[in-house]
Amino acid sequence: RNMQQTFQEILVPVYFVLMIMLLKNTVKPTSYSEVRGLNQMPLPSVSGDLPPGMLLAFAPNTTALRRVMQEVSSELGDIPIRGFSAPGHIEDAYLANERSVWAGVVFGVNKTGGHGINGGAAPAVYYGQPRLPSHISYVIRMNGSHVPQTQDHFTARSHCRTPSVLTSNAAVCPASLYVSSGFLTLQLAVNRAIIRDRLQAPTLSLAMTVQQFPKAAYVAYSDTFVSVLSMYFVIAFSPFVQFLLVNIVREKENKIKAGMAMIGLRNLAFWLAWFLTYALLILVCSCIVTATSKWGKLFEKSNAFLILLLFLCYGMSMITFAFMLSPFFSHAKLAGAIGSSTFLFSLIQFPLHSFGSDGMKWCGSLLS
């Protein structure tokens, strides 16, 4: 082997790790202190926050449900209510005038006692029954800009650290929208009305308070630094693709592989020899990079073995990536130039993971 090439393959990743360590020392992280002892807060009233003319819709429009919703209206400060025969009609009214419908409550029960809302069709409610059935469920429907998106289950660790959920900014604590929009207040009013109707206890008291979970102390680096860190590690392993691809194509260009095949070399032995050679190089490089990263406190909280395993598996993928590209080239220099460019093109997946759709993220992952 060319010793200069070998040293370059091993030392380039180490050089990039040292550059990341230097960059980390120049970037000042943001420290968040521990948040505890948060007070319980009552739910806010919504009667004074709604524009005039906003109504509370419900479906289906039955005698029992209208009685329940009238009590809900009274609990919320006499908000106008309107019943519809099916959920689809609520949607039609909202689309006709978005400023006319504050929220919709869609009730649904079935004769087997289970819960369920049947899309836009009328739910299976016991029509004409003077009292509510024993099993009843409902969904609250609001404008999507007023409540958190249901597909977003997590938020950043630095979010939701204000002492009161009532004063939280929705941009940094989406869960606070459930409080500020009146969603929880409406839910409490509907639950209270249903329980009172079922128990025939009009004076039953039912209250709800909200309280944020405590937050542990947290040290956060900027998103820019995290992105640069990821890209630097990707670039650090690029020499393996370039040199391996050049060496394989050079053997094909100089007819060395064809000559060895003539004297009995099998394809399996040829590819296995190159794989084991670079697997050993990547193992040595991964050990050095892992030790340097732990020494430089790049991954203070991470397990060293898992970091080593990550680098090793990524290096193995570089070998197979070079194997995949080798049949497309007959000249070593061209293979080295285009192979490196193709590998670095995989960096496009970083902005995709931040701003792209799910389909674009899956397509970008194929380049990794």
C-alpha positions, 0 to 999 in steps of 0.5 A: 500500500501507499503509506502516504495514502494510508496516513491521509485516510486515517489522519483526515478524519482526526483533523476534522474532529480537531477542527470541530473541537476548536469550533466548539470552544468558540461557540458559547452554549445557552444554559437553561436552569432547572424549573421546579415549583410551578404553581397550579393555575385555573383554566381561563374564561373564554367568554370575553375573548370571543368576537361577537357572533361566534357560535358553538356548534354541535352534532347531532341535534337531538333533545338530550344533546341540546340540553347538554350543550345549553348547560355548556353555553351557560358555563362559558358565559352564554355563548350562542349554540347551534345544532347540526344534523351531521358533522359534515354540516358543521364543516360546511358552515365553517367553510362558508364563514370561518369567523362564525364558528368558534368550535364544534363538538361532535358526539358519537355513540354506538349500540354496542357501548363502544366509542367512535366518530364516523367521519362526516356521517351522522353518529349513531345516537339514540334519537328521541331518547330523553336522557343520554346513553350510558356510553358516549364519546365526543370530539372537539374540533377547532381551527388548526391555527388555534391548537397544536398540530396533532402530528407534533408529539414533541417539542425542544427541551428548551421550550415550555420553561416559563413559570405559568402555562397561561403566559407561555408563548405558543411559538416556544410552548405549543401545548399552551395553546390548549389553554389559551384557545379555550380548548380545555375550558370547553372540554371541562364544560362538556364533561361537567354537563354530561356528568351532571345530566347522567347523575341528575346532579345539577349542582355537582362541582367539577374543577380543573387546574393545569400545571407544567411539568418540571424541567431539568437543567439543560445546556443547548448549542445552536442549531447551526453548530449541530448542523456543522458538526454533522456535516464535518463528520460526513466530510471526514470520512470522504477520503475512504470513498475517494481512495478506495474507488480510485484503487479499484478502478486503477486495477481495472484500468491497468488490467490488473484485475483481469490478469488476476482473474486469468490465473484463477482469482475469484470475484469473491476473493477480490472484493473480500480482500478490498473490504477487509483491508478498508474495514481494518483501516476504518476500525483504526480510524474510528477508534482514534476518532472516538477517543479524540471525541471523548477527550475533547468532550464532543459527546460528553453524555454518550456511550463511547462504544455506541459512538465507535459502533456508529462510526464503524457502521458508517465507514462500512457503508462507505466501502459498499458505496465505493463498490457500487460506483466502481463499475461505472468508471474506466479511468481512475482520475475521473472516478476519484473526482466524480466519486467524491462529488457524488459522496459530498452530494449526500450533504443535501439531506441535512436541509431536507431533514430540517425543512423537507417533507417526509417523502423528501427525507426518505429520498435523502436518506437513500444517499446516506 
